[in-house]
């Protein structure tokens, strides 16, 4: 039976995973001409559909002020557009344009391939446990 993992060792593994994942993401995103944060904006909208600014800011962990600047830039690039909310005239939704949708689909394929590569050595049971544990951790963040 292997020795129990120390908190320090686990912290180091998390840091190493973050660094490698961030490096991979930055490398993939650089070819799009966008920053990782801009691509994450497109990803969030691509997965959820049109969102209110406040909802999107919450998903991304940023302020609406920070998000507004990013949305303005992505809108200028023709990747996003603002739509009036159907039932709340004070609110706007942020949605992908056709170009933004295409970029989202292409980038999502990179994530699917990475997920397949990362989980290739796991059994189906380990992959399921990993997903459950990751969901639990994400629920705390």
C-alpha positions in Angstrom: 0.0 0.0 0.0 1.5 3.4 -1.0 2.3 6.0 1.7 -0.5 8.6 2.2 0.0 11.8 0.1 1.1 14.8 2.2 -0.6 18.1 1.8 2.6 19.6 0.6 3.0 16.9 -2.1 -0.6 17.4 -3.2 -0.2 21.2 -3.3 2.9 20.7 -5.5 1.0 18.4 -7.9 -1.8 20.9 -8.2 0.6 23.7 -9.0 2.4 21.6 -11.6 -1.0 20.6 -13.2 -2.1 24.3 -13.2 1.2 25.4 -14.8 1.1 22.7 -17.5 -2.6 23.2 -18.3 -2.1 27.0 -18.4 0.8 26.6 -20.7 -1.1 24.3 -23.0 -4.1 26.6 -23.0 -1.9 29.7 -23.8 -0.2 27.8 -26.6 -3.6 26.8 -28.2 -5.2 30.2 -27.7 -2.2 32.2 -29.2 -3.1 31.0 -32.7 -6.6 32.6 -32.4 -5.2 36.1 -31.7 -7.1 36.2 -28.4 -6.0 36.2 -24.8 -6.9 33.1 -22.7 -9.4 35.3 -20.8 -11.1 36.3 -24.0 -11.2 32.7 -25.2 -12.7 31.7 -21.8 -15.4 34.3 -22.3 -16.3 32.7 -25.6 -16.2 29.3 -24.1 -18.5 30.2 -21.2 -21.1 31.7 -23.7 -20.6 28.8 -26.1 -21.5 26.3 -23.4 -24.2 28.2 -21.7 -25.8 30.2 -24.5 -26.6 33.9 -24.2 -25.9 35.2 -20.7 -26.5 38.4 -18.8 -23.3 40.3 -18.0 -23.7 39.6 -14.3 -24.1 35.9 -14.9 -21.1 35.7 -17.2 -19.0 37.7 -14.7 -20.0 35.3 -12.0 -19.0 32.3 -14.1 -15.6 33.8 -14.8 -14.9 35.2 -11.4 -14.4 38.8 -12.6 -16.2 42.1 -12.0 -18.8 43.3 -14.5 -16.5 46.3 -15.1 -13.6 44.1 -16.1 -15.9 42.0 -18.3 -17.4 45.0 -20.0 -14.0 46.0 -21.4 -13.4 42.4 -22.7 -16.9 42.2 -24.2 -16.4 45.5 -26.0 -13.2 44.2 -27.6 -14.8 40.9 -28.6 -17.7 42.7 -30.0 -15.4 44.9 -32.1 -13.8 41.7 -33.4 -17.2 40.4 -34.5 -17.1 37.4 -32.1 -19.9 38.6 -29.7 -22.9 40.8 -29.8 -25.3 42.2 -27.2 -29.0 41.5 -27.4 -31.8 43.1 -25.4 -33.2 40.7 -22.8 -36.7 39.6 -23.8 -38.4 40.2 -20.4 -36.1 42.7 -18.6 -35.6 45.9 -20.6 -32.8 47.0 -18.2 -30.8 43.9 -19.0 -28.6 42.8 -22.0 -27.5 39.4 -23.0 -24.2 38.6 -24.5 -24.3 36.1 -27.3 -21.8 34.6 -29.8 -22.0 35.7 -33.5 -21.6 33.0 -36.2 -17.9 33.7 -36.2 -17.7 33.4 -32.4 -19.7 30.2 -32.5 -17.2 28.7 -35.1 -14.3 29.7 -32.9 -15.9 28.2 -29.9 -16.5 24.9 -31.7 -12.9 24.7 -32.9 -11.5 25.5 -29.5 -13.9 23.0 -27.8 -12.4 20.3 -30.0 -9.0 21.0 -28.6 -10.4 20.5 -25.1 -12.1 17.3 -26.1 -8.8 16.0 -27.5 -6.9 17.1 -24.3 -9.4 15.4 -22.1 -9.0 12.2 -24.1 -5.2 12.4 -23.8 -5.4 13.1 -20.0 -7.8 10.3 -19.3 -6.3 7.7 -21.7 -4.5 5.9 -18.9 -7.5 5.8 -16.6 -10.0 3.0 -16.4 -13.6 3.9 -16.9 -14.1 3.6 -13.1 -11.1 5.9 -12.4 -12.4 8.4 -15.0 -15.8 8.4 -13.3 -14.2 8.9 -9.8 -12.0 11.6 -11.2 -15.0 13.5 -12.6 -16.9 13.1 -9.3 -13.9 14.4 -7.3 -13.3 17.3 -9.7 -17.0 18.3 -9.5 -16.7 18.3 -5.7 -13.6 20.5 -5.8 -15.1 22.9 -8.3 -18.2 23.2 -6.0 -15.9 24.6 -3.4 -14.2 27.2 -5.6 
